[in-house]
Amino acid sequence: MFGTVFAKRQTRQRAVLALIAGIAVLFGALAYLTELLDTTLQAAVYDRGIAISPAKVKNQITIVAVDDLTIRAQNVYPLPRRAYAQLIDRLAADRPTTIAFDVSFYDRSPSAVDDAVLAGAVSRAGNVILAMQGAGTGTVGDHTTVYRTVNLPPPDLRAAAAGVGSVNVAADPDGRVRDSQMLIEGPDGTRYYSLALLAAARQVRADLTKATLANDRLRIPAPLGDRVLPVNQRGGMPVYYASAPATPTVDQRSGPPCSIAGEFCVVSMQDVIDGKIPSSLITGRTVFVGFHSVSAVPDDYPVPNSGGAKMFGVEIWANTAQSIFTNRYPVLRQGFLTTLLAVLVVTALGLFLVVRWHLRGFLSALGVLALYVVGGYVLFALQTQGDVGTGPVEVPSIGYVAPSAFWWVVSLGYLLVEERRAVTRTQSTFGRFVTPSVARTILEKEEAGQLGLGGEGREVTVLFGDIRGFTTMSEGMTPADLLGHLNRYFDGMVDVVNRFDGTVNKYNGDNIMVIWNAPIEVPRHARRAVECALEMQRWIQSERAGGGPDVSFGFGINSGQVVAGFLGAKGRMEYTVIGDTANVASRLTSSDIARRDQVACSAETLALLGDDVESVDLGAIAVKGRAEPVRCYQVNRAGEIVNPNPAPPPQLQVTKAAVAGYH
């Protein structure tokens, strides 16, 4: 029952396509749950979304660069801590909200005096956040990363600072930094927030002591609205990058500081110390101090919108802080149900188009996918408009929907295989009713758009075969037995015809008509026709001798010009030949000419056979429709092929056929 149902092409196709759609959705679900595409396709989608719709740079952050200009001016590296103390004092005079150092002060310097000077400056400013760091390889905890060792500033610096924040950078497998590490833990379970989070919390007056973590969200109360940060399992928050890596400070010397639109304000540390930076670029802002535009410290990383360049770590903290200021965070992908629904709809629509129009449908499906991609990015851009967001913004799950194209290719391939099988079946079935050569001709002409009524002049050889004693034989058989015997002999005869390059044109009861040299060219077609007739006689006689019914054939053959082509009506046509040549061949099947088990041919055919032929002159026979009699011959041998039962020459030459011919 099951096999019978699926033997039907349409039912089988529906079942297979439904299975493909199911596998596509299941793959999407499993890929989503296992985060299979997060670091590949979806990461690329995420990066493109950030590049297309970057955040807007706000005048809330200034980056003080420890750059090559500063190192040359100080004439020493690493910079002495008294230089940082000078910087802090100079900045503090302009009253920034926060001074956050992405510079490590984990060890004592060679000068105890310099350490004390730095601690004093940090204490006087009262708003300095110092860097700390988890050392070695961390292990993923509950929305945090746990380190066995942490590097902290000396106790006197920690006591003087407003806080210490982690500066661990966690890159994705492709090396790009998309997340900023919000939370880490030390070996004793102490939790440390990131440098950027501490700085941003001071700017928006958020209370980190009341922060709560639930359902991958870190909620921090703030006077102007809670900040809701999406946090992944390792404690990373996606950063909404605002600009590509900022222009190096040395390249900004020709114009006013921080005059490049669309970039964070980056100034040289030495220019701040020398008082060359306007107070307006410091007052009320969050100031990050770190290495930027410096060749001595390779503290730079590729980020989603950096292209082939890299972004210094201090800029990553600046982008992180601005994401928190504006309360907008790009989440890597949409929710599970939303993603799965998109996979289902896009896949199903594409499958419908592929089934409906095959290759054109596949191209249309790609257009649908392109519209989905464009629509997803447009939606993301619309959700990220405005100065302040409402929390996480999901990047469209294009990376999980894009594999739909693969399933469309699979479906298209399956349909093409089914179509090929159908064509093969059609050709096979067609070949049962039409000789393979005619079938090929019809298909080729149909593909070329040339299939139509009409014909052409061709020189051919036509063979007619007629059963001897058919009426007597049929009287003693049931119709089923009679048909079985006829099919048995015709089946064997057609095998012989195919071996000798003939084209079976038609069957008419107990008669058969075969053509050579139409529709395909056959060299020495007359010879091939006569050899075929002799071989058929050998086969028929051997079947009869082996216990088959007492069936015998007489074959008449003629060669000459005919009109060969498609005859009939536009809705129903057949390939055939018409003309006097075919008419004469049919007349030669008369039992007076092509006797039992014999092959008769015209003089026109005999002239084309060659010298290695044994024939018997049957005389000139008057044929209906011909003014002149037709000279005909009985052929007993052609080359190595011999009729096993040749009839003796007639006592009198035949002058008139007893049977009118083929009907």
C-alpha positions as CSV (number, residue, x, y, z in Angstrom):
1,M,0.0,0.0,0.0
2,F,2.8,2.4,1.0
3,G,4.8,1.6,-2.1
4,T,1.7,2.0,-4.3
5,V,0.9,5.5,-2.9
6,F,4.5,6.7,-3.3
7,A,4.7,5.2,-6.8
8,K,2.5,8.1,-7.9
9,R,4.8,10.9,-8.9
10,Q,2.8,13.8,-7.6
11,T,2.2,12.2,-4.2
12,R,5.9,11.3,-3.9
13,Q,7.0,14.8,-4.8
14,R,4.8,16.3,-2.2
15,A,6.1,13.9,0.5
16,V,9.7,14.5,-0.4
17,L,9.3,18.3,-0.5
18,A,7.5,18.3,2.8
19,L,10.3,16.2,4.2
20,I,12.9,18.7,2.9
21,A,11.0,21.6,4.4
22,G,10.8,19.7,7.7
23,I,14.5,19.0,7.7
24,A,15.2,22.7,6.9
25,V,13.2,23.9,9.9
26,L,14.7,21.2,12.1
27,F,18.2,22.2,11.0
28,G,17.4,25.8,11.7
29,A,16.2,24.9,15.2
30,L,19.2,22.7,16.0
31,A,21.6,25.2,14.6
32,Y,20.0,28.0,16.7
33,L,20.0,26.0,19.9
34,T,23.6,24.9,19.4
35,E,24.7,28.4,18.2
36,L,26.2,26.6,15.2
37,L,26.1,29.7,12.9
38,D,26.7,32.4,15.6
39,T,30.4,32.7,14.8
40,T,30.1,32.3,11.0
41,L,27.1,33.4,8.9
42,Q,25.3,35.2,11.7
43,A,28.5,37.0,12.8
44,A,28.9,38.3,9.3
45,V,25.3,39.4,9.3
46,Y,25.8,41.2,12.6
47,D,29.0,43.0,11.4
48,R,27.2,44.2,8.2
49,G,24.3,45.5,10.3
50,I,26.6,47.5,12.5
51,A,28.5,48.8,9.5
52,I,25.2,49.8,7.7
53,S,23.6,51.4,10.7
54,P,26.4,52.5,13.1
55,A,25.6,54.3,16.4
56,K,26.0,58.0,16.4
57,V,29.0,59.5,18.1
58,K,27.9,61.7,21.0
59,N,30.0,64.5,22.6
60,Q,30.1,62.6,25.9
61,I,33.5,60.9,25.7
62,T,37.0,62.0,25.2
63,I,39.9,59.6,24.7
64,V,43.3,60.8,25.9
65,A,45.8,58.9,23.8
66,V,49.1,57.6,25.2
67,D,50.6,58.1,21.7
68,D,53.9,58.4,19.9
69,L,53.8,62.2,20.3
70,T,53.7,61.8,24.1
71,I,56.4,59.2,24.2
72,R,58.7,61.4,22.1
73,A,58.0,64.4,24.3
74,Q,58.6,62.5,27.5
75,N,61.6,60.9,25.9
76,V,61.2,57.7,28.0
77,Y,59.1,54.5,27.8
78,P,57.3,53.2,29.8
79,L,56.1,56.7,30.8
80,P,56.9,57.6,34.4
81,R,54.0,57.6,36.8
82,R,54.6,61.2,37.6
83,A,53.5,61.9,34.0
84,Y,50.2,60.3,34.6
85,A,49.9,62.2,37.8
86,Q,50.4,65.4,35.8
87,L,47.7,64.3,33.4
88,I,45.2,63.6,36.2
89,D,45.8,67.0,37.8
90,R,45.4,68.7,34.5
91,L,42.2,66.8,33.7
92,A,40.7,67.2,37.2
93,A,41.0,71.0,36.8
94,D,38.5,70.8,33.9
95,R,36.1,68.7,36.0
96,P,35.4,65.6,33.9
97,T,32.7,63.2,35.2
98,T,35.1,60.3,35.2
99,I,38.7,59.5,34.4
100,A,39.0,55.9,33.4
101,F,42.5,54.4,32.9
102,D,43.1,51.6,30.4
103,V,46.7,51.6,31.6
104,S,48.0,49.0,34.0
105,F,49.5,50.0,37.3
106,Y,49.7,46.5,38.7
107,D,53.3,46.6,40.0
108,R,55.4,49.1,41.9
109,S,57.4,51.5,39.7
110,P,61.2,51.9,40.2
111,S,60.5,55.2,42.0
112,A,58.5,55.0,45.2
113,V,58.2,58.8,45.0
114,D,56.4,58.5,41.6
115,D,54.0,55.9,43.1
116,A,53.1,58.3,45.9
117,V,52.7,61.2,43.5
118,L,50.3,59.2,41.3
119,A,48.3,58.0,44.4
120,G,48.0,61.6,45.5
121,A,46.7,62.7,42.1
122,V,44.2,59.9,42.0
123,S,43.0,60.7,45.5
124,R,42.7,64.5,44.8
125,A,40.7,63.9,41.6
126,G,38.2,61.6,43.4
127,N,36.8,60.2,40.1
128,V,39.6,58.1,38.8
129,I,38.9,54.4,37.9
130,L,41.9,52.2,37.5
131,A,42.3,49.1,35.5
132,M,42.5,45.5,36.8
133,Q,42.6,42.3,34.8
134,G,41.9,38.6,35.0
135,A,45.2,36.7,34.2
136,G,45.5,33.6,32.1
137,T,42.7,31.7,30.6
138,G,39.3,32.1,32.3
139,T,36.5,29.6,32.5
140,V,32.9,30.5,31.7
141,G,30.7,30.8,34.7
142,D,27.1,32.0,35.2
143,H,27.1,35.1,33.0
144,T,30.7,35.8,34.0
145,T,34.3,34.6,33.4
146,V,36.2,33.2,36.3
147,Y,40.0,33.7,36.5
148,R,42.3,31.9,38.9
149,T,44.5,35.0,39.2
150,V,43.7,38.7,38.9
151,N,46.1,41.6,38.5
152,L,45.2,44.6,40.7
153,P,46.8,48.0,41.4
154,P,48.8,48.2,44.7
155,P,46.7,48.8,47.8
156,D,47.5,52.5,48.1
157,L,46.3,53.1,44.5
158,R,43.2,51.0,45.0
159,A,42.4,53.0,48.2
160,A,42.8,56.3,46.4
161,A,40.7,55.3,43.3
162,A,37.0,55.6,42.9
163,G,37.0,52.0,41.7
164,V,38.8,49.4,39.7
165,G,37.4,47.9,36.5
166,S,38.4,45.0,34.4
167,V,39.9,45.5,31.0
168,N,39.8,41.9,29.7
169,V,39.2,41.7,26.0
170,A,37.3,38.6,24.7
171,A,37.5,38.1,21.0
172,D,35.2,35.8,19.0
173,P,36.7,32.8,17.2
174,D,37.3,34.9,14.1
175,G,39.4,37.4,16.2
176,R,36.8,40.2,16.1
177,V,35.7,41.8,19.3
178,R,31.9,42.1,19.3
179,D,31.4,41.9,23.1
180,S,32.7,43.9,26.0
181,Q,33.4,41.8,29.1
182,M,31.0,43.3,31.7
183,L,31.6,40.8,34.6
184,I,34.6,38.7,35.7
185,E,35.3,36.9,39.0
186,G,38.5,36.4,40.9
187,P,39.5,33.1,42.5
188,D,37.8,34.2,45.8
189,G,34.5,34.9,44.1
190,T,34.9,38.6,44.1
191,R,33.0,40.2,41.2
192,Y,34.6,42.9,39.1
193,Y,32.7,45.1,36.7
194,S,34.3,46.3,33.5
195,L,36.1,49.7,33.3
196,A,33.6,50.9,30.7
197,L,30.6,49.9,32.9
198,L,32.0,51.7,35.9
199,A,32.7,54.8,33.9
200,A,29.3,54.8,32.2
201,A,27.5,54.2,35.5
202,R,29.0,57.3,37.0
203,Q,28.0,59.3,33.9
204,V,24.3,58.2,34.0
205,R,24.3,58.0,37.8
206,A,23.3,54.4,37.8
207,D,23.6,52.4,41.0
208,L,25.6,49.3,40.4
209,T,25.1,48.1,44.0
210,K,21.4,47.5,43.1
211,A,22.1,45.8,39.7
212,T,20.2,42.5,39.1
213,L,21.0,39.7,36.7
214,A,18.1,37.6,35.2
215,N,17.3,36.0,31.9
216,D,20.5,37.1,30.2
217,R,19.8,40.7,31.2
218,L,21.8,42.9,33.6
219,R,19.4,45.6,34.9
220,I,20.9,48.7,36.5
221,P,18.7,51.4,38.1
222,A,19.3,54.9,36.9
223,P,17.4,58.2,37.4
224,L,16.6,58.7,33.7
225,G,15.5,55.1,33.2
226,D,17.0,51.7,34.0
227,R,19.8,50.4,31.8
228,V,19.1,46.9,30.6
229,L,22.3,45.3,29.3
230,P,22.1,41.9,27.4
231,V,24.8,39.7,28.9
232,N,25.9,36.4,27.4
233,Q,27.0,33.3,29.4
234,R,30.6,34.5,29.6
235,G,29.6,37.9,30.8
236,G,30.0,39.8,27.5
237,M,27.7,42.7,26.4
238,P,27.4,43.3,22.6
239,V,28.9,46.7,21.8
240,Y,27.1,49.1,19.4
241,Y,30.1,50.5,17.6
242,A,29.7,54.1,16.6
243,S,32.6,54.7,14.2
244,A,35.4,53.0,12.5
245,P,38.8,53.3,14.2
246,A,39.6,57.0,14.9
247,T,42.2,59.0,13.0
248,P,45.6,58.8,14.6
249,T,46.5,61.9,16.6
250,V,49.5,62.7,14.5
251,D,47.2,63.0,11.5
252,Q,44.9,65.5,13.3
253,R,47.7,68.1,14.0
254,S,46.7,70.2,11.0
255,G,43.3,71.1,12.4
256,P,41.6,71.8,15.7
257,P,41.4,68.9,18.1
258,C,38.4,66.6,17.8
259,S,37.2,68.2,14.6
260,I,36.6,65.0,12.6
261,A,32.9,64.3,12.3
262,G,31.7,60.8,13.1
263,E,34.7,59.9,15.3
264,F,35.3,59.9,19.0
265,C,37.3,62.8,20.3
266,V,40.9,61.6,20.6
267,V,43.6,64.0,21.9
268,S,47.2,63.5,22.7
269,M,48.2,63.0,26.4
270,Q,51.0,65.4,25.9
271,D,48.7,68.1,24.5
272,V,46.5,67.8,27.7
273,I,49.6,68.1,29.9
274,D,50.7,71.1,28.0
275,G,47.3,72.7,28.3
276,K,46.6,72.7,24.6
277,I,43.2,71.1,24.8
278,P,40.1,73.3,25.4
279,S,38.2,72.7,28.6
280,S,35.0,72.1,26.6
281,L,36.5,68.8,25.5
282,I,36.9,67.6,29.1
283,T,34.3,69.2,31.3
284,G,31.4,66.9,32.1
285,R,32.7,64.2,29.9
286,T,33.9,60.6,30.6
287,V,37.6,60.6,29.8
288,F,39.3,57.3,28.9
289,V,43.1,57.2,29.0
290,G,44.8,54.5,27.0
291,F,47.2,53.6,24.3
292,H,46.1,55.0,20.9
293,S,48.2,56.0,17.8
294,V,51.2,54.3,19.4
295,S,53.6,51.9,17.8
296,A,55.1,50.6,21.0
297,V,52.0,48.8,22.3
298,P,49.9,46.7,19.9
299,D,46.7,47.0,21.9
300,D,44.4,46.9,18.9
301,Y,41.8,44.4,17.6
302,P,39.5,44.0,14.6
303,V,35.8,44.9,15.4
304,P,32.6,44.6,13.3
305,N,32.9,48.0,11.6
306,S,36.7,48.2,11.3
307,G,37.0,46.6,7.9
308,G,40.6,45.5,7.4
309,A,41.9,47.9,10.1
310,K,42.0,47.5,13.9
311,M,40.7,49.4,16.8
312,F,42.6,50.3,19.9
313,G,41.3,48.8,23.2
314,V,40.6,52.3,24.7
315,E,38.2,53.0,21.7
316,I,36.4,49.7,22.4
317,W,35.8,50.9,26.0
318,A,34.6,54.2,24.6
319,N,32.1,52.5,22.3
320,T,31.0,50.2,25.2
321,A,30.4,53.3,27.4
322,Q,28.4,55.0,24.7
323,S,26.2,51.9,24.2
324,I,25.3,52.2,27.9
325,F,24.8,55.9,27.7
326,T,22.3,55.5,24.8
327,N,20.8,52.3,26.2
328,R,21.1,50.5,22.9
329,Y,22.7,47.1,22.4
330,P,22.7,45.0,19.2
331,V,21.8,41.4,20.1
332,L,23.5,38.9,17.8
333,R,20.2,37.3,16.6
334,Q,16.5,37.3,17.0
335,G,14.6,35.1,19.4
336,F,14.1,31.4,18.8
337,L,10.5,31.5,17.7
338,T,11.0,34.5,15.5
339,T,13.9,32.9,13.8
340,L,12.2,29.6,13.4
341,L,9.1,31.3,11.9
342,A,11.3,33.2,9.4
343,V,13.1,30.0,8.4
344,L,9.7,28.3,7.9
345,V,8.1,31.1,5.9
346,V,11.1,31.8,3.6
347,T,11.9,28.2,3.1
348,A,8.3,27.3,2.3
349,L,7.8,30.2,-0.1
350,G,11.0,29.4,-1.9
351,L,10.0,25.7,-2.2
352,F,6.7,26.8,-3.7
353,L,8.5,28.9,-6.3
354,V,11.0,26.2,-7.1
355,V,8.2,23.6,-7.5
356,R,6.1,26.0,-9.6
357,W,8.8,27.3,-12.0
358,H,11.9,25.2,-11.3
359,L,15.0,27.2,-12.3
360,R,13.1,30.5,-12.7
361,G,11.4,29.8,-9.4
362,F,14.8,29.2,-7.8
363,L,16.0,32.6,-9.0
364,S,12.7,34.2,-7.8
365,A,13.3,32.5,-4.4
366,L,16.7,34.1,-4.2
367,G,15.0,37.4,-4.9
368,V,12.6,36.7,-2.0
369,L,15.6,35.9,0.2
370,A,17.3,39.2,-0.9
371,L,14.1,41.1,0.0
372,Y,14.1,39.4,3.4
373,V,17.7,40.5,3.9
374,V,17.1,44.1,2.9
375,G,13.9,44.2,4.9
376,G,15.8,42.8,8.0
377,Y,18.5,45.5,7.7
378,V,15.9,48.2,7.1
379,L,14.0,47.1,10.3
380,F,17.2,47.1,12.2
381,A,18.0,50.6,11.0
382,L,14.5,51.8,12.0
383,Q,14.9,50.3,15.5
384,T,18.2,52.1,16.0
385,Q,17.0,55.6,15.1
386,G,16.9,58.2,17.8
387,D,19.4,59.4,20.4
388,V,18.4,57.0,23.2
389,G,17.2,53.4,22.8
390,T,15.1,51.1,25.0
391,G,17.6,48.4,25.5
392,P,18.6,45.4,23.3
393,V,17.9,45.5,19.6
394,E,17.9,42.2,17.7
395,V,20.0,41.9,14.6
396,P,17.8,39.9,12.0
397,S,18.6,36.2,12.0
398,I,19.6,36.3,8.3
399,G,22.5,33.8,9.0
400,Y,19.9,31.2,10.0
401,V,17.5,31.9,7.2
402,A,20.2,32.1,4.4
403,P,20.6,28.2,4.4
404,S,17.1,28.1,2.9
405,A,18.9,28.6,-0.4
406,F,20.7,25.3,0.1
407,W,17.4,23.5,0.6
408,W,16.1,25.1,-2.5
409,V,19.0,23.8,-4.4
410,V,18.4,20.3,-2.9
411,S,14.7,20.6,-3.9
412,L,15.6,21.8,-7.4
413,G,18.0,18.9,-7.8
414,Y,15.4,16.5,-6.7
415,L,12.8,17.9,-9.0
416,L,15.2,17.8,-11.9
417,V,16.0,14.1,-11.1
418,E,12.2,13.4,-11.0
419,E,11.8,15.3,-14.3
420,R,14.7,13.3,-15.8
421,R,13.1,10.1,-14.6
422,A,9.8,11.2,-16.0
423,V,11.3,12.1,-19.4
424,T,13.1,8.7,-19.4
425,R,9.9,7.0,-18.6
426,T,8.1,9.0,-21.3
427,Q,10.8,8.2,-23.8
428,S,10.7,4.6,-22.9
429,T,6.9,4.5,-23.1
430,F,7.0,6.6,-26.3
431,G,9.5,4.1,-27.7
432,R,7.0,1.3,-27.3
433,F,4.7,3.1,-29.8
434,V,7.3,4.9,-31.9
435,T,10.7,3.6,-33.1
436,P,13.6,5.1,-31.0
437,S,14.9,6.9,-34.1
438,V,11.5,8.5,-34.7
439,A,11.2,9.3,-31.0
440,R,14.6,11.0,-31.0
441,T,13.6,13.0,-34.1
442,I,10.3,14.1,-32.6
443,L,12.0,15.2,-29.4
444,E,14.8,17.0,-31.1
445,K,12.4,18.9,-33.4
446,E,10.1,19.7,-30.5
447,E,13.1,21.2,-28.5
448,A,14.1,23.2,-31.6
449,G,10.5,24.4,-32.1
450,Q,10.4,22.7,-35.5
451,L,7.8,20.0,-34.9
452,G,5.0,20.4,-37.3
453,L,3.2,19.0,-40.3
454,G,5.3,18.7,-43.5
455,G,7.9,16.5,-45.1
456,E,11.0,16.3,-47.3
457,G,12.1,14.3,-50.3
458,R,14.3,11.3,-49.3
459,E,15.6,8.2,-51.0
460,V,14.6,5.3,-48.8
461,T,14.1,1.5,-48.7
462,V,10.7,0.3,-47.5
463,L,10.0,-3.2,-46.3
464,F,6.5,-4.6,-45.8
465,G,5.9,-7.9,-44.0
466,D,2.7,-10.0,-44.2
467,I,1.8,-13.2,-42.3
468,R,1.0,-16.1,-44.5
469,G,-2.2,-18.0,-43.6
470,F,-3.2,-15.5,-40.9
471,T,-7.0,-16.2,-41.5
472,T,-6.6,-19.9,-41.1
473,M,-4.4,-19.5,-38.1
474,S,-6.8,-17.1,-36.3
475,E,-9.8,-19.4,-36.7
476,G,-8.5,-21.9,-34.2
477,M,-7.3,-19.4,-31.5
478,T,-8.9,-17.2,-29.0
479,P,-8.3,-13.5,-29.5
480,A,-5.9,-13.4,-26.5
481,D,-3.8,-16.4,-27.8
482,L,-3.8,-14.8,-31.3
483,L,-2.6,-11.5,-30.0
484,G,0.0,-13.2,-27.8
485,H,1.5,-15.0,-30.8
486,L,1.5,-11.9,-32.9
487,N,3.3,-9.9,-30.2
488,R,5.8,-12.7,-29.7
489,Y,6.8,-12.6,-33.4
490,F,6.7,-8.9,-33.8
491,D,8.8,-8.5,-30.6
492,G,11.5,-10.7,-32.0
493,M,11.3,-9.1,-35.5
494,V,11.7,-5.6,-34.0
495,D,14.8,-6.7,-32.2
496,V,16.3,-7.7,-35.6
497,V,15.1,-4.5,-37.2
498,N,16.8,-2.4,-34.5
499,R,20.1,-4.3,-35.1
500,F,20.0,-3.5,-38.8
501,D,19.2,0.3,-38.2
502,G,15.6,0.1,-39.5
503,T,12.7,2.2,-38.3
504,V,9.4,0.4,-37.6
505,N,6.8,2.8,-39.0
506,K,3.6,1.0,-38.2
507,Y,1.8,-2.2,-37.5
508,N,-1.5,-3.0,-39.2
509,G,-3.0,-6.2,-37.9
510,D,-0.8,-9.0,-39.2
511,N,1.4,-6.6,-41.2
512,I,4.5,-4.5,-40.4
513,M,6.1,-1.6,-42.3
514,V,9.8,-0.7,-41.8
515,I,11.8,2.2,-43.3
516,W,15.5,2.7,-43.9
517,N,17.2,6.1,-44.4
518,A,14.4,8.1,-42.8
519,P,14.2,9.8,-40.4
520,I,17.9,9.1,-39.8
521,E,20.4,8.4,-42.5
522,V,21.5,4.8,-43.0
523,P,24.4,4.1,-45.4
524,R,23.7,1.3,-47.9
525,H,20.1,1.3,-46.7
526,A,18.9,-1.2,-49.4
527,R,21.6,-3.7,-48.3
528,R,20.7,-3.3,-44.7
529,A,17.0,-3.8,-45.4
530,V,17.5,-7.1,-47.4
531,E,19.9,-8.4,-44.8
532,C,17.4,-7.6,-42.1
533,A,14.6,-9.4,-44.0
534,L,16.8,-12.5,-44.4
535,E,17.7,-12.4,-40.7
536,M,14.1,-12.1,-39.7
537,Q,13.2,-15.1,-41.9
538,R,16.0,-17.1,-40.1
539,W,14.6,-16.1,-36.7
540,I,11.0,-16.8,-37.6
541,Q,11.8,-20.2,-38.9
542,S,13.9,-21.1,-35.9
543,E,11.0,-20.0,-33.6
544,R,8.7,-22.2,-35.5
545,A,11.1,-25.1,-35.4
546,G,11.4,-24.7,-31.7
547,G,7.7,-25.3,-31.0
548,G,6.2,-22.0,-31.9
549,P,3.0,-21.7,-33.9
550,D,3.0,-22.3,-37.6
551,V,3.6,-18.7,-38.5
552,S,5.4,-17.5,-41.6
553,F,6.0,-14.2,-43.3
554,G,6.6,-12.9,-46.7
555,F,8.6,-9.7,-47.1
556,G,8.5,-7.2,-50.0
557,I,11.2,-4.5,-50.4
558,N,11.5,-1.5,-52.7
559,S,13.9,1.4,-52.9
560,G,13.3,4.9,-54.3
561,Q,12.2,8.4,-53.7
562,V,9.4,9.3,-51.2
563,V,8.2,12.2,-49.2
564,A,9.1,11.6,-45.5
565,G,7.6,13.6,-42.7
566,F,4.8,14.2,-40.3
567,L,1.4,13.5,-41.6
568,G,-2.0,14.1,-39.9
569,A,-3.4,17.0,-38.0
570,K,-1.7,19.5,-35.6
571,G,-3.2,17.7,-32.6
572,R,-2.4,14.2,-33.8
573,M,0.3,13.4,-36.3
574,E,2.6,10.5,-37.2
575,Y,5.9,10.1,-39.0
576,T,5.6,8.2,-42.2
577,V,6.6,8.0,-45.9
578,I,4.3,8.4,-48.9
579,G,4.9,7.8,-52.6
580,D,5.1,5.2,-55.3
581,T,8.1,3.5,-53.7
582,A,6.1,2.6,-50.6
583,N,3.1,1.5,-52.7
584,V,5.3,-0.9,-54.8
585,A,6.9,-2.4,-51.7
586,S,3.4,-3.1,-50.3
587,R,2.4,-4.8,-53.5
588,L,5.4,-7.1,-53.4
589,T,4.0,-8.8,-50.3
590,S,1.5,-10.6,-52.4
591,S,1.5,-14.3,-51.7
592,D,2.3,-14.8,-55.4
593,I,5.5,-12.8,-55.2
594,A,6.8,-12.9,-51.6
595,R,5.9,-16.5,-50.9
596,R,5.9,-18.2,-47.5
597,D,9.3,-17.6,-45.8
598,Q,10.6,-15.6,-48.7
599,V,12.1,-12.2,-49.4
600,A,11.1,-10.3,-52.5
601,C,12.6,-7.1,-53.8
602,S,12.3,-4.8,-56.8
603,A,14.9,-4.4,-59.5
604,E,15.7,-0.9,-58.0
605,T,16.6,-2.5,-54.7
606,L,18.5,-5.4,-56.2
607,A,20.7,-2.9,-58.1
608,L,21.9,-1.5,-54.8
609,L,22.8,-4.7,-53.1
610,G,26.2,-5.6,-54.6
611,D,27.5,-8.8,-56.2
612,D,27.4,-11.2,-53.3
613,V,23.7,-11.8,-53.6
614,E,21.8,-14.9,-54.7
615,S,18.5,-14.0,-56.3
616,V,15.7,-15.5,-58.5
617,D,14.1,-13.5,-61.2
618,L,10.3,-13.6,-60.6
619,G,9.5,-11.6,-63.8
620,A,7.8,-8.3,-64.5
621,I,4.6,-7.9,-62.5
622,A,1.8,-5.6,-63.2
623,V,1.1,-3.5,-60.1
624,K,-2.0,-1.4,-59.5
625,G,-1.3,2.3,-59.9
626,R,1.8,1.7,-62.1
627,A,1.6,1.9,-65.9
628,E,4.8,-0.2,-66.3
629,P,5.2,-3.6,-64.7
630,V,7.6,-4.0,-61.8
631,R,10.5,-6.3,-62.2
632,C,10.9,-8.3,-59.0
633,Y,13.3,-10.9,-57.5
634,Q,13.4,-13.4,-54.8
635,V,16.6,-12.9,-52.7
636,N,17.9,-16.1,-51.0
637,R,21.3,-14.8,-49.8
638,A,23.1,-11.5,-49.1
639,G,26.7,-12.0,-48.0
640,E,26.8,-14.4,-45.1
641,I,23.1,-14.2,-44.3
642,V,21.2,-17.0,-46.0
643,N,17.5,-17.9,-46.0
644,P,17.3,-21.4,-44.5
645,N,14.2,-22.3,-46.6
646,P,14.4,-20.7,-50.0
647,A,11.5,-21.5,-52.3
648,P,12.2,-23.0,-55.7
649,P,12.0,-20.8,-58.8
650,P,8.4,-20.5,-60.0
651,Q,7.6,-22.7,-63.0
652,L,6.1,-19.6,-64.7
653,Q,7.2,-16.0,-64.1
654,V,4.6,-14.0,-62.2
655,T,2.9,-11.4,-64.3
656,K,0.1,-10.4,-62.0
657,A,-0.2,-10.4,-58.3
658,A,-3.1,-12.4,-56.8
659,V,-3.3,-10.0,-53.8
660,A,-3.6,-6.2,-54.3
661,G,-1.0,-5.5,-51.6
662,Y,-0.7,-3.8,-48.2
663,H,-3.9,-2.6,-46.6
